Amino acid sequence: MRELLLDEVKKSVRTAFPGVGADVVDRVTLESPRDPSHGDFSSNIAFLLKDIVREAPRSIAEKIVETLEREASLGAAEVAGPGFINLRVRPQGMRKFLEKLATAEGRADLLRDRELAQKTGKMQVEFVSANPTGPLNVVSARAAAYGDASIRLLRAIGVDAYSEYYVNDEGNQARLFGESLRARFLQAAGKNVELPEDAYRGAYVADVARALYEEQRAKVGDSFDAEAAARNIDFQKIGLDRMIAAARASLLRFGVEFDCWFRESYFHRAAEGESLVHEAEKRLEEKGHLFQQDGATWFRSTAFGDDKDRVIRRSDGEPTYLLGDIAYHLEKARRGFQRVIDVWGPDHHGYIARMKAATQALGLSADWLDVVIVQQVNFLREGQPVRMSKREGEFITLDDVIDEVGADVARFLFLIRRASSHLDFDLDLAKKESLENPVFYVQYAHARSRSIFRQPMAQRLAPAPGDVPDPSLLNVEEEVAMMRLLLQYPQVVKESAITLEPHRLVAYLREVAGAYHRFYTRGKQEPSLRVLVEDERLARARLALVGILADVLREGLGLLGIRALEEM
């Protein structure tokens, strides 16, 4: 609806002030006022025009409003204060909008931003990407909810977006994991073997090793020689493969699937000629961004805003993690991604400047790469922080979170705040089946709205697909509030996608749910305000409105990767 009204306002500006250029008219925006009494939308265009047409803002606003009132069909306008323009959607405008909102095709069309999609081009969001040397932890869980919701939102507005998990299966940590697994394998066979000094000591390593030992032993029987077998087992590859498979399974339980699982080892090994790591290093060298010092190869990242230069190849000839990451981002560019979003954990703030410096040094634009930091999650039980100790029975993994509260609840609560903010996750609240629980609050609103349609009278009066209510019949405060909120749905989705802030949609769905709960509660207190009243024309209008609201709740939850329950 905002776009339809915006077109009318722009047309009125051109009519009232034909000398104003298109570049100025394109800057016209409509905002949603905080105070509902100010209308459905407002604009400050008169203040943008005052220096161009050399008139007072209020005089400018009055001329635009006069044109709007004469020519516009969707919005009624009035001048407020020193020159603001407040707009209200006319009944015919509301009906036209609800007609679009009443069908899946119409909603999809309202959400789609073709101009933005064309401008953005092919886009990648890389998230989670936890080292495959342990189970996915709670920060990874929050990143999974955030990244997956962002992808869903981007696709909803028409952006060609792809999700990716970067698997760090090279380097010292991968090697050390393999060595830790080997030691645990021999220990499972009863051998007196010490763990490496910096070994992975989690119980999960022993579990993987024990399972592998039992598999190998079952193939041979009692004559099985564990030490001989260990010499022929690639513990690093087998261990990492199993941890990656476990991560896939955990993420699937969480409703997250990736378009691509990209292995770091891919570009460390050259199928023909040089590896991508060498190619990235060569490209930086050809562009004059490398220098030698103390036997090491350095990247002059200070030339692109970093606080100090960085080593990319050590004096022993081994590449650093940074060089591997540079090669990975070069590979992303080669795959045709025109914009890349990296979602990182809370301990990676210091890495942003060097990575953005590297992509610019490769010849990519300054805004090609954006980084989102997902902050820590603090779990609370009975108001007290939960100690993240597996031995004490508390959970630390994504699977444990799902087992404790369920995927839907976890996703909603992980998304309830901005990703860059620390999050307190109240376990007691998450398990409550009451309106105190924000997840239950929204899901229950959907279930309540759907339950009406199971009543015999509603089944008789239910609108056919695409039927919409007559807005002129819906004058009760709660009905108007619901329609006003529905007007905002397309813009909320677009803003959530463009800013990569799914928490905006979460907040909106809570508002919509609240509006419906208030309408429902008042109807229970005042029979004339119930949906299924004797006046069939009014009942049909209310049913249609409730049906559209239920569709928006269901679709909005779906964009967050959360189920909309039919019954609770």
C-alpha positions in Angstrom: 0.0 0.0 0.0 2.9 2.4 0.8 4.2 2.1 -2.8 0.7 2.7 -4.3 0.2 5.9 -2.1 3.8 6.9 -2.8 3.1 6.9 -6.5 0.1 9.2 -5.9 2.1 11.6 -3.8 4.9 11.7 -6.4 2.4 12.4 -9.2 0.9 15.2 -7.1 4.3 16.8 -6.5 4.9 16.8 -10.3 1.5 18.3 -11.0 1.8 21.0 -8.3 5.5 21.8 -9.0 6.2 20.8 -12.6 9.7 22.4 -12.5 11.0 20.0 -9.8 13.4 17.5 -11.2 12.9 13.7 -11.2 16.0 13.3 -8.9 14.1 15.3 -6.2 10.8 13.6 -6.7 12.5 10.2 -6.3 13.6 11.2 -2.8 10.0 11.4 -1.6 9.3 8.8 1.1 6.4 7.8 3.3 6.8 6.9 6.9 4.5 5.2 9.4 3.7 7.7 12.2 3.9 6.5 15.7 0.7 8.2 16.7 -2.2 6.5 14.8 -4.2 9.7 15.0 -1.8 11.2 12.5 -3.0 8.9 9.8 -1.6 5.8 8.1 1.5 7.4 6.5 3.2 10.8 6.6 5.7 12.7 4.4 8.1 15.6 4.9 8.5 16.3 1.2 7.5 20.0 1.7 10.7 20.5 3.7 12.8 18.9 0.9 11.2 21.3 -1.7 11.4 24.6 0.3 14.8 25.6 -1.0 13.9 24.6 -4.6 10.5 26.3 -5.0 11.4 29.0 -2.5 8.2 28.8 -0.5 7.3 28.0 3.1 6.9 24.3 3.8 3.3 24.7 4.8 2.4 26.5 1.6 4.1 23.7 -0.4 2.3 21.0 1.6 -1.1 22.7 1.0 -0.6 22.8 -2.8 0.4 19.1 -2.8 -2.5 18.1 -0.6 -4.9 20.1 -2.8 -3.7 18.2 -5.8 -3.9 14.9 -4.0 -7.5 15.5 -2.9 -8.4 16.4 -6.5 -6.6 13.5 -8.3 -5.8 10.7 -5.9 -8.1 7.7 -5.5 -6.3 5.8 -2.7 -5.3 8.3 -0.1 -6.9 11.3 1.7 -4.4 13.9 2.8 -4.1 16.8 5.3 -1.4 19.3 6.3 -0.1 19.1 9.8 2.1 21.5 11.7 4.7 23.5 9.8 4.4 21.4 6.6 4.0 17.7 7.2 1.6 15.8 5.1 -0.5 13.1 6.8 -2.3 10.5 4.6 -5.1 8.2 5.3 -6.0 5.3 3.1 -9.5 5.7 1.6 -11.9 2.7 1.9 -11.4 2.0 -1.8 -7.7 2.1 -1.4 -7.9 -0.2 1.6 -10.0 -2.6 -0.4 -7.6 -2.6 -3.3 -4.7 -3.4 -0.9 -6.7 -6.2 0.9 -7.5 -7.7 -2.5 -3.7 -8.2 -3.0 -3.1 -9.4 0.6 -5.9 -11.9 0.3 -4.0 -14.3 -2.0 -0.6 -15.9 -2.0 0.1 -14.4 -5.4 -1.0 -11.0 -4.4 1.2 -11.1 -1.2 4.2 -12.2 -3.2 3.7 -9.4 -5.6 3.4 -6.8 -2.7 6.7 -8.1 -1.2 8.7 -8.3 -4.4 11.0 -5.3 -5.0 12.1 -5.8 -8.6 14.3 -2.7 -8.7 16.2 -3.7 -5.6 16.6 -7.3 -6.8 18.0 -6.1 -10.1 20.4 -3.7 -8.4 21.6 -6.3 -5.8 22.2 -9.1 -8.3 23.4 -12.5 -7.2 23.9 -12.4 -3.4 25.5 -14.8 -0.9 25.0 -15.1 2.8 27.6 -17.3 4.5 26.7 -18.2 8.1 27.4 -20.7 10.9 30.6 -22.0 9.3 31.7 -23.4 12.7 34.9 -25.5 12.8 33.9 -29.1 12.2 35.9 -30.1 15.3 33.0 -30.1 17.7 29.2 -29.9 17.9 27.4 -26.7 17.0 27.2 -24.4 20.0 24.5 -21.9 21.0 26.2 -19.0 19.1 26.1 -21.2 16.0 22.5 -21.9 16.7 21.7 -18.2 16.9 23.6 -17.6 13.7 21.7 -20.4 12.0 18.4 -18.8 12.9 19.6 -15.4 11.8 21.2 -16.4 8.5 18.3 -18.7 7.5 15.7 -16.0 8.2 17.7 -13.5 6.3 17.9 -15.7 3.3 14.1 -16.4 3.4 13.4 -12.6 3.6 15.8 -11.7 0.8 14.2 -14.3 -1.5 10.7 -13.1 -0.5 11.5 -9.6 -1.9 13.0 -11.1 -5.1 16.7 -11.1 -4.4 18.7 -14.0 -5.9 20.2 -15.1 -2.6 22.2 -18.2 -1.8 23.2 -19.7 1.6 26.6 -21.2 2.3 28.4 -23.0 5.1 32.2 -22.7 4.9 33.9 -25.9 6.2 37.3 -25.3 7.8 38.8 -28.8 7.1 42.4 -27.6 6.7 45.0 -26.3 9.0 46.3 -27.1 12.5 42.9 -27.4 14.2 41.8 -30.0 11.7 45.1 -31.9 12.1 44.9 -31.8 15.9 41.3 -33.1 15.8 42.5 -36.1 13.7 45.3 -36.7 16.2 42.9 -36.5 19.2 40.5 -38.9 17.5 43.4 -41.4 16.8 44.4 -41.3 20.5 40.8 -41.9 21.6 40.5 -44.7 19.1 43.5 -46.5 20.6 42.2 -45.8 24.2 38.9 -47.4 23.2 41.0 -50.5 22.3 42.5 -50.5 25.8 45.8 -49.0 24.8 47.7 -46.7 27.1 48.0 -43.7 24.9 48.4 -40.1 25.9 46.3 -37.4 24.3 48.2 -34.7 22.4 49.0 -31.6 24.5 46.4 -29.4 22.9 44.0 -32.2 22.2 40.2 -31.9 21.8 39.1 -33.4 25.1 35.3 -33.2 24.8 33.3 -36.4 25.4 32.0 -36.2 21.8 35.6 -37.1 20.5 35.6 -40.2 22.6 32.1 -41.1 21.4 33.2 -40.8 17.7 36.4 -42.7 18.4 34.5 -45.5 20.2 32.0 -45.8 17.4 34.8 -46.0 14.8 36.6 -48.6 16.8 33.5 -50.8 17.1 32.9 -50.5 13.3 36.5 -51.5 12.5 36.6 -54.3 15.0 33.3 -55.7 13.7 34.8 -56.1 10.3 37.7 -58.2 11.5 36.5 -59.9 14.7 38.6 -61.0 17.7 41.8 -60.9 15.7 41.4 -57.1 15.2 44.7 -55.2 15.7 43.8 -51.6 16.7 47.4 -50.3 16.3 47.8 -51.8 12.8 44.4 -50.5 11.8 45.2 -47.0 13.2 48.1 -46.8 10.8 45.8 -47.1 7.8 42.9 -44.9 9.0 42.7 -41.2 7.9 41.4 -40.0 11.3 41.3 -36.4 10.2 39.1 -37.0 7.1 36.8 -39.6 8.8 36.4 -37.5 12.0 35.7 -34.3 10.1 33.3 -36.0 7.8 31.3 -37.4 10.7 31.2 -34.1 12.5 30.0 -32.4 9.3 27.3 -35.0 8.9 26.3 -34.4 12.5 26.1 -30.6 11.9 24.0 -31.2 8.8 21.6 -33.4 10.8 21.4 -30.8 13.7 20.7 -28.0 11.3 18.0 -30.0 9.5 16.3 -30.5 12.9 16.4 -26.7 13.2 14.9 -26.2 9.7 18.1 -24.9 8.1 19.4 -26.2 4.8 22.3 -24.7 2.9 22.6 -24.3 -0.9 26.3 -25.1 -0.6 28.7 -26.6 1.9 32.1 -25.3 0.7 35.2 -27.1 2.0 38.4 -25.1 2.6 40.5 -28.0 1.4 39.0 -27.5 -2.1 41.2 -24.4 -2.9 44.3 -25.6 -1.0 44.7 -28.5 -3.6 45.3 -27.7 -7.2 43.6 -30.0 -9.7 45.5 -28.4 -12.6 48.2 -25.8 -12.1 48.3 -23.6 -9.0 45.8 -23.7 -6.1 43.4 -20.9 -5.5 45.5 -19.9 -2.5 48.5 -19.4 -4.7 46.3 -17.5 -7.2 45.0 -15.1 -4.5 48.6 -14.5 -3.3 49.8 -14.0 -6.9 47.0 -11.5 -7.6 47.8 -9.4 -4.5 51.5 -9.5 -5.4 50.8 -8.4 -9.0 48.8 -5.4 -7.6 51.7 -4.4 -5.4 50.0 -5.2 -2.1 52.6 -7.7 -0.7 56.1 -7.2 0.8 58.7 -9.4 2.5 59.9 -9.0 6.0 61.7 -11.3 8.5 61.3 -14.2 6.0 57.5 -13.9 5.9 55.1 -12.5 3.3 53.0 -9.6 4.5 49.8 -8.0 3.1 49.9 -4.2 3.2 46.3 -4.0 4.6 46.9 -0.5 6.1 46.6 0.9 2.6 42.9 -0.1 2.9 42.1 1.2 6.4 43.4 -1.7 8.6 45.3 -0.7 11.7 48.3 -2.8 10.9 49.7 -4.9 8.1 49.1 -8.7 8.2 51.2 -11.8 7.6 49.7 -14.1 4.9 52.6 -16.6 4.7 54.8 -17.4 7.6 58.6 -17.7 7.5 58.3 -21.5 7.3 56.3 -21.1 4.1 52.9 -22.1 5.6 49.9 -19.9 4.6 48.0 -18.2 7.5 44.3 -18.4 8.0 44.0 -15.0 6.4 45.4 -16.1 3.1 43.0 -19.0 3.1 40.1 -16.6 3.7 41.3 -14.3 1.0 41.4 -17.2 -1.4 37.8 -18.1 -0.3 36.5 -14.6 -1.0 38.3 -14.5 -4.4 36.4 -17.8 -5.2 33.1 -16.2 -4.1 33.7 -13.4 -6.6 34.6 -15.9 -9.3 31.2 -17.6 -8.7 29.6 -14.3 -9.7 28.3 -13.1 -6.3 27.8 -9.3 -6.6 27.3 -8.9 -2.9 28.5 -11.1 0.0 27.4 -11.2 3.6 29.6 -13.0 6.2 27.9 -13.8 9.5 30.6 -14.2 12.2 30.7 -15.0 15.9 31.3 -12.5 18.7 35.1 -13.0 18.8 35.7 -11.9 15.2 35.3 -8.1 15.4 39.0 -7.5 14.9 38.9 -9.6 11.7 36.5 -7.3 9.8 38.9 -4.6 8.8 41.6 -6.9 7.4 39.0 -9.0 5.5 37.4 -5.9 3.9 40.9 -4.6 3.1 41.7 -7.9 1.4 38.6 -7.9 -0.8 39.3 -4.3 -1.9 42.9 -5.2 -2.6 41.6 -8.0 -4.9 39.8 -5.3 -6.9 36.4 -5.7 -5.4 34.3 -2.7 -4.4 34.3 -1.4 -0.8 30.6 -2.4 -0.3 31.0 -5.9 -1.9 31.5 -7.5 1.5 29.5 -6.8 4.6 30.0 -8.6 7.9 27.3 -9.2 10.6 28.5 -10.1 14.1 26.1 -12.4 16.0 26.5 -11.9 19.7 26.6 -14.3 22.6 23.6 -16.0 24.1 23.2 -16.1 27.9 20.8 -18.8 29.1 18.8 -18.2 32.3 16.9 -20.6 34.5 14.9 -19.3 37.4 16.5 -15.9 36.7 20.1 -17.2 37.1 22.7 -17.8 34.4 23.0 -21.4 33.3 26.5 -22.8 33.5 27.5 -24.3 30.2 28.9 -27.5 31.5 27.9 -30.7 29.8 29.1 -32.8 32.8 26.6 -31.0 35.0 23.7 -31.8 32.6 23.3 -28.4 31.2 23.3 -28.0 27.4 25.8 -26.3 25.2 24.8 -27.6 21.7 22.2 -26.8 19.1 20.7 -30.2 19.6 20.4 -29.6 23.3 18.6 -26.4 22.8 16.2 -28.1 20.4 15.6 -30.9 22.9 15.0 -28.4 25.7 12.6 -26.0 24.1 11.9 -27.0 20.5 13.1 -25.6 17.2 10.2 -23.1 16.8 10.7 -21.5 20.2 14.4 -21.4 19.9 14.3 -19.7 16.5 11.8 -17.1 17.5 13.7 -16.2 20.7 17.1 -16.2 18.9 15.5 -13.6 16.5 13.7 -11.5 19.0 16.6 -9.0 19.3 19.1 -7.5 16.9 21.8 -10.0 16.1 24.5 -7.6 17.3 23.0 -7.4 20.7 23.6 -9.8 23.5 20.7 -12.1 24.2 19.3 -13.4 27.5 17.4 -16.6 26.7 14.9 -17.3 29.6 14.4 -21.1 29.6 11.5 -21.0 32.0 9.7 -18.4 29.8 10.5 -20.4 26.7 8.6 -23.4 28.1 5.5 -21.6 29.3 2.3 -22.2 27.3 0.8 -18.9 28.2 0.5 -15.4 26.6 3.6 -14.4 28.6 5.7 -16.5 26.2 6.2 -14.3 23.0 6.4 -17.3 20.8 3.2 -18.8 22.2 1.6 -15.3 22.0 2.0 -15.2 18.2 1.3 -18.8 17.5 -1.8 -18.7 19.6 -3.1 -15.7 17.7 -2.8 -17.7 14.5 -4.5 -20.8 16.0 -7.3 -18.6 17.5 -7.9 -16.9 14.1 -8.0 -20.3 12.3 -10.3 -21.9 14.9 -13.1 -19.5 14.0 -13.3 -21.0 10.5 -14.1 -24.5 11.9 -17.4 -23.3 13.3 -20.5 -24.2 11.2 -21.6 -20.6 10.6 -18.2 -19.6 9.5 -18.0 -22.5 7.1 -21.2 -21.3 5.5 -20.1 -17.6 5.4 -16.4 -18.1 4.7 -15.2 -15.9 1.9 -14.1 -17.5 -1.4 -10.4 -17.3 -2.3 -9.6 -13.7 -3.1 -12.8 -12.2 -1.5 -12.1 -9.2 0.7 -14.0 -7.4 3.4 -15.8 -4.1 2.8 -13.6 -1.8 4.8 -16.5 0.6 5.3 -18.2 -2.0 7.5 -15.2 -2.3 9.8 -15.3 0.7 12.1 -14.6 -0.7 15.5 -11.3 0.5 17.0 -9.8 -3.0 17.1 -10.8 -3.7 13.5 -9.2 -0.5 12.3 -6.0 -1.3 14.3 -5.7 -4.6 12.5 -6.2 -3.1 9.1 -3.6 -0.4 9.8 -1.1 -3.1 10.9 -1.8 -5.1 7.7 -1.0 -2.1 5.7 2.6 -2.2 7.0 3.3 -5.9 6.2 5.0 -5.5 2.8 7.2 -2.7 4.0 8.2 -4.4 7.2 9.3 -7.5 5.2 11.2 -5.4 2.8 12.9 -3.4 5.5 13.8 -6.6 7.4 15.3 -8.0 4.3 17.2 -4.9 3.1 18.7 -4.2 6.5 19.3 -7.9 7.3 17.3 -7.4 10.5 14.8 -10.2 11.0 14.0 -8.9 14.5 11.9 -6.2 12.8 9.5 -8.8 11.5 9.4 -10.5 14.9 8.4 -7.3 16.5 5.7 -6.7 13.8 4.2 -10.2 14.2 3.9 -9.6 17.9 2.0 -6.4 17.2 -0.3 -8.1 14.8 -0.9 -10.9 17.3 -1.6 -8.3 20.0 -4.1 -6.5 17.8 -6.0 -9.8 17.2 -5.9 -10.9 20.8 -7.5 -7.5 21.8 -10.1 -7.9 19.1 -10.9 -11.4 20.2 -11.0 -10.5 23.9 -13.4 -7.6 23.3 -15.6 -9.8 21.3 -16.0 -12.2 24.1 -17.0 -9.3 26.4 -19.3 -7.6 23.9 -21.3 -10.1 21.7 -22.0 -7.4 19.0 -18.2 -7.2 18.4 -17.8 -11.0 17.8 -16.8 -12.2 14.3 -19.9 -14.3 13.8 -22.7 -11.9 14.4 -26.3 -12.1 13.1 -25.6 -9.4 10.4 -24.2 -11.8 7.8 -22.7 -8.9 5.7 -20.7 -7.8 8.7 -19.8 -11.4 9.7 -18.5 -12.0 6.2 -16.4 -8.8 6.4 -14.9 -9.7 9.8 -14.2 -13.3 8.6 -12.4 -12.0 5.6 -10.3 -9.6 7.7 -9.5 -12.4 10.2 -8.6 -14.7 7.4 -6.2 -12.2 5.9 -4.6 -11.5 9.3 -4.1 -15.3 9.8 -2.4 -15.6 6.4 -0.1 -12.8 7.3 0.8 -14.4 10.6 1.4 -17.7 8.9 3.5 -16.3 6.1 5.4 -14.0 8.4 6.3 -16.9 10.7 7.3 -18.9 7.7 9.7 -16.2 6.7 11.4 -16.7 10.1 11.4 -20.5 9.6 8.7 -21.0 12.3 5.6 -23.1 12.0 2.2 -21.5 12.4 0.1 -24.0 14.4 -3.5 -24.6 13.5 -4.4 -25.8 17.0 -2.8 -25.2 20.4 
